[in-house]
Amino acid sequence: MVVDEYLAGGAPVASKALAAGVEWGPSTIRHELASLEELGLLAHPHTSAGRVPTQSGYRYFVDKLLPVDASGPPLSLTLVRREIDEAMRVTTETLSQVNNLLAIVTAPPIETSTIRHIEVLVLQPQVVMVVVITSTGGVTKRLFTFARPVDTGLADWAASYLNERLVGLGLGARILHQRLHDASLSATETAFLDSLSGVFTELEEAPQETLYFEGTARLVRGERFSDISEINAVMDMLERRVSLLGVLRQALSERDVLVRIGNENETPALHSLALVAAGYGLPQRRLGTVSVIGPLRMDYGRAIRSVREAATLLSRFVAEIYDER
C-alpha cells in the first residue's frame, strides 16, 4: 500500500492515509511502518512526514508483491510489414509513451545480417550506383564515378555475378572478400569488381550496434535528481553509449525481464535510477534489447509488462525477417 500510494502521489505516505482502507488504526499502522523502516524497506525523510520506499523496498516489492500474471491493456505495437529500422523506432516511441520514461532499443548487430540482393545500375555514362539490401531490410546505396564511360553490359554482368557469389553470406563473413576475387575473370571484370568492393567493406565496418532513444526529456524533468551532477552523469552515459551498451547487454543472458534498482546498477550514473530491460531475438540467439530507464518511483508493474511484451513482439518480427533469407 505504501508503494502504491507513493507511486500515485509522489509524497511520503502517512499512517492516516493508509488507515482509511484497512481495519487497523493509525497507531497500529505506525508501528508496522516503523518495523518496515527497521528492516530497511522504508525511509522516514522528515520526523513529521510519512514513509517512502527505499531501494531495498522497491526490490522487495518487485520480487515478492507484484503479481506474476498481472494483466493490463495490450501494448499497441504493430510491426508487420515494416523495415527493421522503422520497427525499432516504433517500438522505442511506443514504450516511452506508455511508460512516460526514457526508452532504449538496440538493433540487431550488423554481423547477424546477410546479403539478400545487389543491384548495379548505370545512372550516367561514368556514374554507377550499387544498392545492397540485407536480410534485416537494411538498404545501402553508394555512387562510384569512373574516368571512362561504363559499359551497361559490364554492369549487368557484375550484378548477376555479385548476387550469385554473395547472396546469403553474412556481412562479417571472411569468405565475402574471397568471393569477390576469381582467377578465371578477365582483367576488366576484376578491375570493375575491385572498384565496387568498398560498398561491402563499409557495410562490414559499420557500427556494430545501433541504439534508438525516445523520451530523454522525460527522464531529466521534474525532481528526479538530487543535484545537477547526477543529470550530467546520465547525459554523459547516454552520449558515450559504450557503458550503456554494457549495461543493456546484461539483459541478453536473462531468461525474463531484468530489473536493476538504484545501486544494483554497476554504472554510477544509474545509481539514482531504475532499469527494466529484456532481450529479444531468435530462439537460438538473442539479437538486441528493449529497455526503459526512469526514477526509482516508477510503475514497475507496467514497465515490466510492457518491456516483456515489446521484446516478444520484436522477437516474432525478426524471426519472420530471418526466415525470409
C-alpha positions in Angstrom: 0.0 0.0 0.0 2.9 2.4 0.8 4.4 1.7 -2.6 1.1 2.2 -4.5 0.3 5.4 -2.6 3.8 6.8 -3.2 3.8 5.9 -6.9 0.4 7.6 -7.3 1.1 10.8 -5.3 4.9 11.2 -5.1 4.6 12.4 -1.5 5.7 10.5 1.7 2.8 8.2 2.8 1.4 8.9 6.3 -0.3 6.3 8.5 -3.6 8.2 8.4 -3.7 7.9 4.6 -3.3 4.1 4.9 -5.9 3.7 7.8 -8.7 4.7 5.5 -8.6 1.5 3.6 -7.9 -1.1 6.3 -9.4 -2.2 9.6 -6.4 -1.2 11.8 -6.0 2.2 13.4 -3.2 4.8 12.7 -1.2 3.8 15.8 -1.1 0.1 14.7 -0.1 1.2 11.2 2.6 3.5 12.5 4.1 0.6 14.5 4.2 -1.6 11.4 5.7 1.2 9.3 8.4 1.6 11.9 9.1 -2.1 11.7 9.4 -1.9 8.0 11.8 1.0 8.4 14.0 -1.0 10.7 14.2 -3.7 8.0 15.4 -1.1 5.6 12.3 -1.3 3.3 11.0 2.2 4.1 12.6 5.5 4.9 11.4 8.5 7.0 12.5 11.7 5.2 11.4 14.0 8.0 10.3 13.5 11.6 6.7 14.6 10.9 6.5 13.2 7.4 5.3 9.8 6.2 7.4 7.0 4.8 8.8 6.4 1.3 10.1 3.1 -0.2 13.9 2.6 -0.2 15.8 0.9 -2.9 15.5 -2.3 -0.9 11.8 -1.7 -0.5 11.3 -1.4 -4.3 13.3 -4.6 -4.8 11.2 -6.5 -2.3 8.1 -5.1 -3.9 9.2 -6.2 -7.4 10.3 -9.6 -6.3 7.6 -10.5 -3.8 4.5 -8.4 -4.2 4.0 -7.8 -7.9 1.5 -10.4 -9.3 3.3 -12.7 -11.7 0.3 -12.8 -14.1 -0.5 -9.1 -13.7 -2.5 -8.1 -16.8 -3.1 -4.8 -18.4 -4.1 -3.3 -21.7 -2.1 -4.9 -24.5 0.8 -2.9 -26.0 -0.4 -1.2 -29.1 2.6 -2.1 -31.3 2.1 -3.2 -34.9 5.4 -4.3 -36.6 4.1 -6.3 -39.6 5.5 -5.3 -43.0 7.9 -2.7 -41.5 11.6 -2.4 -42.3 13.7 -3.1 -39.2 14.8 0.5 -38.7 11.2 1.6 -38.6 10.2 -1.3 -36.3 12.9 -0.3 -33.8 11.8 3.4 -33.9 8.1 2.5 -33.4 9.0 0.2 -30.5 11.0 2.8 -28.8 8.4 5.6 -29.2 5.6 3.3 -28.0 7.5 2.2 -24.9 8.4 5.7 -24.0 4.8 7.0 -24.4 3.2 4.1 -22.5 5.6 4.4 -19.5 6.4 8.1 -19.7 10.0 7.1 -19.3 13.2 7.0 -21.4 13.1 4.0 -23.7 16.1 2.5 -25.5 16.1 -0.3 -28.0 19.3 -1.8 -29.5 19.1 -3.1 -33.1 20.5 -6.4 -34.2 24.3 -6.2 -34.8 25.2 -6.0 -38.4 27.1 -9.2 -38.4 23.8 -11.1 -37.9 22.6 -9.8 -41.3 23.1 -11.5 -44.6 23.1 -10.0 -48.1 19.7 -10.5 -49.8 20.1 -8.7 -53.1 22.5 -6.5 -55.0 21.8 -4.0 -57.8 24.5 -2.4 -60.1 22.9 0.5 -62.0 24.5 2.8 -64.6 23.0 6.2 -63.8 25.2 8.2 -66.1 27.8 7.1 -68.6 30.5 7.4 -65.9 28.4 7.0 -62.8 27.4 3.7 -61.3 25.2 3.1 -58.2 25.4 -0.1 -56.2 22.4 -1.0 -54.0 22.8 -3.6 -51.2 19.7 -5.0 -49.5 20.3 -7.1 -46.3 18.2 -9.8 -44.7 17.1 -7.3 -42.0 15.7 -4.9 -44.5 18.6 -2.5 -44.5 19.4 -0.7 -47.7 22.8 0.8 -48.5 23.5 2.8 -51.7 26.8 4.1 -53.0 27.8 6.0 -56.1 31.0 5.3 -58.0 32.5 7.7 -60.6 34.8 6.3 -63.3 37.2 8.1 -65.6 35.6 6.5 -68.6 32.0 5.5 -69.6 30.9 2.2 -68.1 29.5 -0.4 -70.4 26.0 -1.3 -69.3 26.7 -4.9 -70.2 29.6 -5.0 -67.7 27.3 -3.5 -65.0 24.6 -6.1 -65.7 27.2 -8.9 -65.5 28.6 -7.5 -62.2 25.1 -7.5 -60.7 24.5 -11.2 -61.7 27.9 -12.2 -60.6 27.7 -10.5 -57.2 24.2 -11.9 -56.5 25.4 -15.4 -57.4 28.5 -15.1 -55.3 27.5 -13.1 -52.3 23.7 -13.5 -51.6 23.2 -15.4 -48.3 26.6 -14.6 -46.9 26.9 -12.8 -43.6 28.3 -9.3 -43.8 31.0 -10.2 -41.3 32.0 -13.4 -43.1 35.6 -13.7 -44.1 34.7 -15.6 -47.2 32.9 -12.5 -48.5 36.1 -10.9 -49.7 37.4 -14.1 -51.2 34.2 -14.4 -53.3 35.0 -11.1 -54.9 38.1 -12.5 -56.5 38.2 -15.2 -59.1 41.2 -16.1 -61.2 39.0 -17.0 -64.2 37.8 -13.4 -64.6 39.2 -11.1 -67.1 41.3 -8.1 -66.1 38.4 -5.7 -67.0 36.0 -7.7 -64.9 38.4 -8.0 -61.9 39.2 -4.2 -62.0 35.5 -3.3 -62.1 34.6 -5.6 -59.1 37.6 -4.2 -57.2 36.3 -0.7 -57.7 32.9 -1.7 -56.3 34.2 -3.7 -53.3 34.2 -0.7 -51.0 30.4 -0.8 -50.6 30.7 -4.3 -49.0 33.7 -3.3 -46.8 31.8 -0.3 -45.5 28.9 -2.4 -44.5 31.1 -4.7 -42.6 32.9 -1.9 -40.8 29.6 -0.1 -39.9 28.9 0.4 -36.2 28.1 -3.0 -34.6 25.1 -1.8 -32.7 22.6 0.9 -33.2 20.7 2.5 -30.3 17.3 4.0 -30.6 16.3 6.6 -27.9 13.0 8.2 -27.1 11.9 10.2 -24.1 15.2 11.7 -22.8 13.4 14.8 -21.7 11.0 12.6 -19.7 14.0 11.3 -17.7 15.5 14.6 -16.7 12.4 16.7 -16.0 10.9 17.1 -12.5 12.6 16.3 -9.2 14.2 13.1 -10.2 17.8 14.0 -9.4 19.2 15.4 -6.1 21.8 17.6 -7.9 23.0 18.7 -11.4 25.9 16.3 -11.2 23.6 13.3 -11.4 21.9 14.7 -14.6 25.4 15.4 -16.1 26.4 11.8 -15.4 23.3 10.4 -17.0 23.7 12.6 -20.1 27.3 11.7 -20.4 26.4 8.0 -20.3 23.8 8.4 -23.0 26.2 10.3 -25.2 29.1 8.0 -24.9 26.9 4.9 -25.2 29.7 2.4 -24.5 28.9 1.9 -20.9 25.2 2.0 -21.6 25.6 -0.9 -24.1 27.4 -2.8 -21.4 24.5 -2.3 -19.1 21.9 -3.4 -21.7 23.9 -6.5 -22.7 23.3 -7.9 -19.2 19.6 -8.4 -20.3 20.8 -10.8 -23.1 21.6 -13.5 -20.7 18.4 -13.2 -18.7 15.5 -15.6 -19.3 13.0 -13.0 -18.4 13.0 -9.3 -17.7 16.0 -7.7 -16.0 15.2 -5.2 -13.2 18.1 -3.2 -11.7 17.1 -0.7 -9.0 19.4 2.2 -7.9 22.8 0.9 -6.6 22.1 -2.5 -8.1 23.3 -0.9 -11.3 27.0 -1.2 -11.7 27.2 2.1 -13.7 27.4 5.0 -11.2 25.2 7.2 -13.5 22.3 4.9 -12.9 22.5 4.8 -9.1 19.6 7.1 -8.7 17.5 5.4 -11.4 15.9 2.1 -12.2 16.4 0.0 -15.4 13.9 -2.5 -16.8 15.2 -4.5 -19.8 14.6 -7.7 -21.8 16.4 -9.4 -24.7 14.7 -10.2 -28.0 15.8 -12.3 -31.0 15.8 -15.8 -32.4 15.2 -19.0 -30.4 18.9 -19.8 -30.7 20.3 -16.3 -30.3 19.4 -13.0 -28.6 19.9 -10.1 -31.1 19.1 -7.0 -29.0 17.5 -5.4 -26.0 14.3 -3.5 -25.2 14.5 -1.3 -22.1 13.1 1.7 -20.1 15.1 3.8 -17.7 13.4 6.1 -15.1 13.2 7.2 -11.5 13.0 4.8 -8.6 9.4 5.9 -8.3 8.2 4.2 -11.4 5.3 1.9 -12.1 7.3 -1.3 -12.1 4.3 -3.5 -13.0 3.6 -1.5 -16.1 7.2 -1.2 -17.1 7.9 -4.9 -16.7 4.8 -5.9 -18.5 5.3 -3.5 -21.5 9.0 -4.3 -21.9 8.3 -8.1 -21.8 5.5 -7.7 -24.4 7.7 -5.5 -26.7 10.5 -8.0 -26.6 8.1 -10.8 -27.5 6.7 -8.8 -30.4 10.1 -7.9 -31.7 11.2 -11.5 -31.4 8.3 -12.5 -33.7 9.2 -9.7 -36.1 12.8 -10.6 -36.5 12.1 -14.3 -36.7 9.8 -13.6 -39.7 12.5 -11.5 -41.4 15.3 -14.0 -40.9 13.0 -16.8 -42.2 12.9 -14.9 -45.5 16.6 -15.1 -46.0 
